[in-house]
């Protein structure tokens, strides 16, 4: 019994002695190793830390007397250990050729006891067991980390083009049997439907739309109850906005047809981009414009003055590298047609009809009078406040039963949809022979009466002057006026005396 007891005592003493020379890292010798999962194409950090408490006074000597050696022990027991990165106590660094540009240690972190290995980008063949051997003075510290790699593949490869079938596949380096694969989009489980089909861990998207872009998560469940998940940001190269946009423009105005890519082609490493515009007229595509620009993602078509002949369907085809994507844009022209062709007279019955060349079925029309003729100021103020009268009217047809001066001016027909105002057209209403007058005032009536009286007096004076001049020219009666003036009073005195005598005789 004594030899056996002595052997156990020596073994226990040896273990305690060795434990004093191993500082806790990410995974200590004899302890359960850590495991890190990373997606292929992203970066991975294999942790390995030394604590201040265990280092004691020798902490200040880091990293002067410290060397680090990272090895890959292999994905299986049959692979030989591979030196990944070595940093000698002199500062000299050695990196294995296959991983030279992808592995690194941070110099600033080494001074704080951080010997973590960074791998970027991670490849599927990087999966396996890694060991860090840190030598400080005469002490050796070890960290063991297993790197697992999850791979998400796209078929066809990036860039993913809208409306082209896409296959998403997800797998990992875990050795157990795969039991279930689930896909999540923006945090929601994606069920199997006509758009999404899942089979053997792969997700098929029959017609990818711009709404399918964003954050995807693949979750793998294995037979040993290991659950692994990975995030993937899916970028879809397409066009911004709705699938088939409609641009509303008034006849005679300018219009810009949009054609903007969802991403810059340079984000996918593509530097050759060509945009081509065509107009579908009479069943044939007519070329309109071609532009080449690799530093932009917007290729609009500008039309300076649109007419009825410009309305219809346009197509913007963008060549991105070897891929071709296109979208259709509809130009709807808004016009106003009056029921009276030619001059419009006051009092006539007028209809203004607002029409659209390519209606989508959800448009609403509203008529509004922007301004009116400068008539009476009180009338203008009353019209601007009358919102329930002729100022606003719903529907494509504006009816004016009796055209008057207050109807003259600019009328606007606006087109509205579920998203708000889509476009507008203006019509200037003018009345033939319409005059602007103001009501008479008291002051103007007094002035007219005074002028009439003055004219009558002047006319009387002129007539009297002519009569006197005619009498002065007659020689037969030079003093007739004086004799008549004296004889008339004497005759009256004789008649009065005779009346008095008659009265006295009767008495």
Helices and strands as residue ranges (DSSP letters): H 2-19, E 34-39, E 43-46, H 52-55, G 56-61, E 66-74, E 82-87, E 93-95, G 97-99, E 103-104, H 107-110, E 117-120, G 124-126, E 128-136, E 139-155, E 160-161, E 166-172, E 178-185, E 188-189, E 196-199, E 202-205, G 210-212, E 214-222, E 227-234, E 236-237, E 246-250, E 255-257, G 265-268, E 273-281, E 284-292, E 301-303, G 308-310, E 312-320, E 323-338, E 350-356, E 364-372, H 377-385, E 392-394, E 397-400, G 405-407, E 409-417, E 420-429, H 442-472, H 480-506
